[in-house]
Amino acid sequence: MARERPPGRGCGVLRRCVVGAALLLGLRLCAELRRAGPRLPARSAPPGPAPGPPGPHLPPAPGPPRGASRRQVTYVRSGRRAPPEGGGSGTPEPGCCAPRGRPRRKHPRWHIDLQPWAGPAQSLDEEALRFLRYISTTQIACNHMSTDSLATDSSPAKKPWSVCLDDRFGLAHQIRSKRCRLYSLGLGNDDTQFEVSMANNGCEVHRFDPSVKSAHILESPRLWHHRLSIDWRDPHPAVAAPKLHSNTRKLGTILNEFGHHKIDVLKADLESAEWKVLENLILEDVLEQIGQLTFEVHLHWPGFEVSGRDSSVVRFWYSLLKELELKGFRLFHSYKDLSKPQLFLKKDIFNASSCYTLSWVNTRWK
């Protein structure tokens, strides 16, 4: 009589067989990995556009050899020029050359570069001495100033607004050929003799004054009056104007709106706002479009939106005028109005006025 197998004995044998087979398979895999040796991790692809959807199978387009691609990566990282033949895509270095047919784009500036302090004490006396000497010393000689030689009315002007008529600067030729353009910036000033004289001599004159009653008035064939105020910033569109007829613009904005690319003469009498307007002209490179400047400057501090001590403000003024010099402008006339309040009355520096009329010529003007 056959013995009966105990229950569960067959299942135990089957379980042991499965475990043994798994061990053998693991040992075989380990042996194969040891024979293959360690593998290097795959290189990450260089950053680039994501691959597109697969298209039809086409033969690969001819391209540069593999070595050229590596040279291109080296060129981009090192900033060197690509070789003239092969070896890279020929992409120009940043800041080197703009695309043909387009002007070079300049990076905007947000502040001027302040000059070093005039002395270790950083005092008002030191800054005032340097600044007053600077504006009292002409930098270039002008043999023919003003428009007396061209004007029919020889009566003296109320203020010494001066332009340089030397042939090397070309303004006299522009006046005679009736191609001169003058911008006059003011704040309710009734003295327009200079503008009338320049218009009578052949200049196209645009006078900007917020006190003008109408938006645009043509007083004579060459003299326009515009109800506009020149500021160092454009008005915010979300802020309502404080007055019904107030209208302010930056000079660069007005040039674009009027379609004017050049100004032969820029005259400004802005009652201390001239410093911030001048800063805006420097930061936005509007000075490159101007041939001559004649400004009435007011030495009142702290000035418009110029913070700091009195010495810091005078240092800011000096830095602005040094920026003019770097742009190619040279002072050819300086007039001190002694009828205005006096400043810096110490004996060891200057007996100075609070108001000067300064005139510069752009030696790079073409």
NORWO-V426027 format. One record per backbone hydrogen bond with DSSP energy under -0.5 kcal/mol. NH is the residue of the N-H (numbers start at 0). CO is the residue of the C=O. E is the energy in kcal/mol with one decimal. If there is no record, write none. Layout:
NH/CO/E + NH/CO/E
//
This chain:
8/5/-1.5 + 11/7/-1.5 + 12/8/-1.5 + 13/9/-1.9 + 14/10/-2.0 + 15/11/-2.1 + 16/12/-2.0 + 17/13/-1.9 + 18/14/-2.1 + 19/15/-2.2 + 20/16/-2.3 + 21/17/-2.1 + 22/18/-2.1 + 23/19/-2.2 + 24/20/-2.2 + 25/21/-2.1 + 26/22/-2.5 + 27/23/-2.1 + 28/24/-2.0 + 29/25/-2.2 + 30/26/-2.0 + 31/27/-2.1 + 32/28/-2.2 + 33/29/-2.1 + 34/30/-2.1 + 35/31/-2.0 + 36/32/-1.5 + 67/64/-0.5 + 68/64/-1.3 + 69/65/-1.4 + 70/66/-2.0 + 71/67/-2.1 + 72/68/-1.7 + 73/69/-2.0 + 74/70/-2.3 + 75/71/-2.2 + 76/72/-2.0 + 77/73/-2.3 + 78/74/-1.8 + 79/74/-0.6 + 82/86/-0.6 + 95/92/-2.1 + 96/92/-0.6 + 101/98/-1.8 + 108/282/-0.8 + 113/111/-0.7 + 121/118/-1.2 + 126/122/-1.9 + 127/123/-3.0 + 128/124/-2.3 + 129/125/-1.9 + 130/126/-2.6 + 131/127/-2.8 + 132/128/-1.9 + 133/129/-1.8 + 134/130/-2.3 + 135/131/-1.0 + 136/133/-0.9 + 137/135/-0.6 + 138/330/-3.3 + 139/330/-1.5 + 145/162/-2.2 + 149/146/-1.1 + 150/146/-2.3 + 153/151/-0.8 + 160/158/-2.4 + 161/159/-0.5 + 164/143/-4.1 + 164/162/-0.6 + 168/165/-1.5 + 169/165/-0.7 + 169/166/-0.6 + 173/169/-2.0 + 174/170/-2.4 + 175/171/-2.3 + 176/172/-2.1 + 177/174/-1.4 + 178/173/-2.9 + 179/173/-0.7 + 179/201/-0.6 + 181/203/-2.6 + 182/264/-2.4 + 183/205/-2.7 + 184/266/-2.9 + 185/183/-0.5 + 185/207/-2.3 + 186/268/-0.5 + 191/189/-1.1 + 195/191/-2.6 + 196/192/-2.5 + 197/193/-2.4 + 198/194/-2.3 + 199/195/-2.5 + 200/196/-1.2 + 201/198/-1.4 + 202/197/-2.5 + 203/179/-3.3 + 204/202/-0.8 + 204/221/-3.2 + 205/181/-2.6 + 206/223/-2.8 + 207/183/-3.3 + 207/205/-0.5 + 208/206/-0.6 + 208/225/-2.6 + 211/208/-1.6 + 216/224/-2.8 + 218/216/-0.9 + 218/222/-1.8 + 219/222/-1.2 + 222/219/-1.2 + 223/204/-2.7 + 223/221/-0.5 + 224/216/-2.8 + 225/206/-3.0 + 226/214/-2.3 + 227/225/-2.0 + 228/246/-2.7 + 230/248/-2.7 + 234/247/-0.6 + 238/235/-1.5 + 239/237/-0.5 + 248/228/-2.3 + 250/230/-0.5 + 253/249/-2.0 + 254/250/-2.4 + 255/251/-1.8 + 256/252/-2.4 + 257/253/-2.7 + 258/254/-1.0 + 259/254/-1.9 + 262/288/-3.1 + 263/180/-1.4 + 264/180/-1.7 + 265/291/-2.5 + 266/182/-3.0 + 266/264/-0.5 + 267/293/-1.9 + 268/184/-2.4 + 272/269/-1.6 + 274/271/-0.8 + 276/272/-2.0 + 277/273/-2.6 + 278/274/-1.9 + 279/275/-2.0 + 280/276/-2.1 + 281/277/-1.8 + 282/278/-2.6 + 283/279/-2.1 + 284/281/-1.1 + 285/280/-1.7 + 286/280/-1.2 + 287/284/-0.6 + 288/285/-2.0 + 289/286/-1.9 + 290/262/-2.4 + 291/263/-1.0 + 292/359/-2.1 + 293/265/-2.3 + 294/357/-2.6 + 295/267/-2.3 + 296/294/-0.7 + 296/355/-2.8 + 298/353/-2.4 + 299/297/-1.3 + 304/302/-0.8 + 306/304/-0.6 + 312/308/-1.8 + 313/309/-2.1 + 314/310/-2.0 + 315/311/-1.9 + 316/312/-2.3 + 317/313/-2.4 + 318/314/-2.3 + 319/315/-2.0 + 320/316/-2.0 + 321/317/-2.0 + 322/318/-1.8 + 323/319/-1.7 + 324/320/-1.7 + 325/321/-2.0 + 326/322/-1.5 + 327/324/-1.5 + 328/323/-2.3 + 329/360/-2.2 + 331/358/-2.5 + 332/358/-1.3 + 334/356/-2.1 + 336/334/-0.6 + 336/354/-2.1 + 337/335/-1.1 + 339/336/-1.2 + 342/351/-2.4 + 348/345/-1.3 + 351/342/-1.6 + 351/349/-1.0 + 353/340/-1.6 + 355/296/-2.2 + 356/334/-2.5 + 357/294/-2.9 + 357/355/-0.6 + 358/332/-2.3 + 359/292/-2.8 + 360/329/-2.1 + 361/290/-3.0 + 362/327/-2.7 + 362/360/-0.9 + 364/361/-1.4
//
